[in-house]
Amino acid sequence: MKLKDEIITKAIIERFTEKFVNNLDQDVIIAGAGPAGLTAAYYLSKQGFKVSIYERKLSIGGGMWGGGMMFNEIVVGDDGKEILDEFGISYKKYETGYYTSDSVEAISTICSKAMQAGTKIFNCMSVEDVMINKGRVCGVVINWSSVELAGLHVDPLSVRSKIVVEATGHPLEILKTLEKKVDGKLFTKTGKIMGEKSMNAEIGEKTVVENTKEIYPNVYVCGMAANAAFGGNRMGPIFGGMLLSGKKLADILAKRLGKPGVKEMVQVEETD
């Protein structure tokens, strides 16, 4: 069969357009395709919820690719190991309570499993603003990352969602936008972004899970974004807390959203 270049182009444009149009109204939109956001997406998609992730970079995976200082190994503790087991990611015991895993295998597997469960990932797209209705976030405003990098004046597009998740890690791109543009305070002690504290793996691993919760009406934080928002410690190249944060968020949102396909969300009390 003779290949035609114009058919290749047509196939890419039509298939991408179909995917994009079919995901303009979501249950959950996640900004940031790091380990916590991908893990949350996996558990939600597996239950039948409609989930999209917007990642400003070409590659997905956040900081997990580089392990620690580009030594592409990560460490997880006993609790995080259970999630590696569920994903089928290999690991080795280093000593009691410490397990190592190849960072490339770990994040590529998590991404693959999330997409196979139904998550749609749109890379090279930035969340540059949020949509607000009656004091609650109801979607995001997106643009190509290249537009932002080039400094071009190109109007963005909007995507509706019941829940928006801030999972951009240290940059806190959504929350910084909220602070600038909306009335009301964040659900932190100060009402504003509190900023992350210095590295302490033991404390940071615990608080990243504790801080995984709602921070503004219909906006939740997970992963490093949770500690950066609520004033927790950074934890470095240990990733069990990140995975557990994603799983906890999925559990919270599944209760909040109710059954997949239901229009109205359920109000639930969250506990740490």
N, C-alpha and C positions, 0 to 999 in steps of 0.2 A: 504494500500500500504506500502510495506517495503522500508524504506529510506536507501539509500546507500551513505556512506560518500564520496566515490570517485566521485559520481555524483554531490554532493554539491560543492566539490572542483572544479570540471570541470566547473560547471555553473558559479561560481564566476570568475574564470580565463578567460573563454571565453567572458563573458559579459563585464568585465572590459577592456579586450584587445580590444574588438569591440568599446567601448566608447573612449578609448584612441586613437586608430588608426583613428577614424572618426573625431578627433579634433586636428590633427597635423598641420592644415593650417586654421587659424582663421581670422575673421575680427578684433577682439579685444581680447587681453590677459590682464587680470588684475592680478597683484601681490598683494595679500592681500585680505582676505574675511571679511573685517570690514564693518561697516554700509555704508560708502560712496561707496566702491567698489561694494558691493552687490546691492545698489540702482541703480548705473550706469548700472550694468549688467541687472537688471530687465527691465529698460526702453529700453535698446538697444535690448535685446532678444525679448521683446514684439513687436518690430518693424521688427523682422525677421533677425537681425544680428547674426552672429555666435560668441558666446562669451564663453571664458573659464576663470575660476579663479583658480590660484594656491595659496594654503594656506599652510604655513610650519607647522602649528600646527595641532593636531588631531581635535580640535574643530574649528568651524568658528564663526565669530561675533566680533572679535577684542575686544576692551575695553568695548563694550556696555553690555556684560553679567554682569559685576560687578557693573553697575550703578555708584554711587559715593562711593568710599571706601567700596565696598561690600554691601552697602545698595542698593538692586537691584531695584531701581527706577531711571528713567531718567527724565530730563526736556527738553521741547521744547517750542519755542515761537510760535507766531501766524502763521508765514510762514511755519515752520516745521510741525505744526499741520495739514496743508492741505495734506501733504504727508502721515501722519499717517492715515488720512481719506481714502486716495486712497488705502492703504494697508489693511484697515479694522482693524487697531490696536486701541484698546480701550485706553482712557485717561480720566483724570479728570482735570477740571480747578482748579488751586490752588489760583491764584488771577489774575487780569488783565494782560494779556501778558505771563502768566506762566501756563504750562500744564504738568502734570506728567503722566508717563506711566510705566508699569511694564517692566523692561529691558529684562527679559526672553521672555515675549510675543512679545515684539517689534522685537528683533533680530531674533528669531526663525521664526516669520511670514515673515519678509523681506527675509530671506534665502529661505523659502518654496516658496514664490511667485516668486523669481528669478529663481529657478529651474523649477517651473511649466511653466514659460515663455520660458524656453529652455536653460538657462544657465547651463553649466557643471562645477562642482566644483571638483577639485582634491586636497584633503587635504593630509597632510603629505608630501608635495612636496615643495621644495625651488627653487626659481629662483636665480641661482648662477652666471649668466652671461647673456649677451645679444648678439644677432647676429647683425652684421653691414654689410651693403652693400652700397657703394658709399656715405658714410658719414651719412647714415640714419639707424636707428634701424629697423630691419625687423623680429624680433622674439626674443625668450628667450632660455636660456640654463637651464635645470632643473635637479634636482636629488632628491632622497629621503631625507627627513630631517634627518632620522636616520643615513644615511651615513655621513652627516655633523657632527652630534652630536657624532658619534663614532670615527670620525677622520680617516675614511677609505679612501684609495685611490681607488675610483671607478669612472670611466669616466661617465659623464652625457650624456643626450640626448638633442636634440634641437627641438623646436616647432616654426613654422613660423606664423607670424601675421602681418597684415597691421598696427595695432596700438598696442602699449604697454602702460599700465597704471601703474604708481607707486602709489600704495595704501597701502603700508606697514606701514603707520603711522610714528611714531617717528623714527624707525630704518632707513628708507630711503634706503632699501637694493639695489634697482636698481640704484638709483642716485649715491650712493657711489661707485658702480661698474663702472658707466660711468665716474666719475671723475678720477678714477685710470687708465682706460684702453683705452679711446677713445680720439681722437683729437677733438679740438673744445671746445667751452664753453657752459655752460648751459645758458638758457635765463633769467638769474637773473641779478640784478644790478652789481654783482661782477663777474659773470661768473661761480660762484661756489655755492655750498650749503650754504645758509646764516644762517641756524639754527633757531630754534623757540625761541621766546621771552617768558618772564614770563607770568603767567596766567592772562588773562583779558577777561572775557566771552563776554562782549559787543563788544570789538574790534575783538576778535578772531572769533566770529560768523560771522561777516561781511567779514573779510579778507579771511576766509577759502573758501568762495564762490568766491570772487574776484581773489584769487590766483589759482583757478581751471582752468588750461590752459596748453598749450604746453610748455614744458621746454627744450626739445631737439628734433631734427627732428624725428617725429613719436612717441614721448614719452610725455604723459600727466600726470599731477598730480591731485589728488583729496583727499578730506578729510584732516586729520591731516598732511599727507605728503605734501600737498600744502603749509600749513603755515610753516612747518619745512623747506621746500625748499626755499621759498621766504622771510623768515624772519618775519613771522606773529606770533601773540600771540597764546598760547595754550588756550583752552576754558573750559577744565574740563568736568564734566558730563552733559553738555547741548548739545543736539545732533541734533537740528534742522538744524544748519549749515552744519553738516556732510551729512544729507539727501539731503539738497538743493544743496550741492556740487556735489553729485552723479547725481542728476537730470540735473544740468547744464552741467556736462561732457557728459552725454548721448545726450543732445541736440547738443552740439558742434560736437561730433563724428558722429552723424547721418547726419549732414550737410556735414561733411568732407568725409564720406564714400560713400555718395550718396545712391542709391537704394541697398538693400540687394542682394548679388550675383554678383554685378558689380565689375570687376577686378581693375579698376583704381579709385583712390580716387580723390576727388575734393579739390582744394586749396581754402580755405575760410579765410577771415579776421575775427579774433576773437575780440570781444569787451567785456570789463568787465561789 
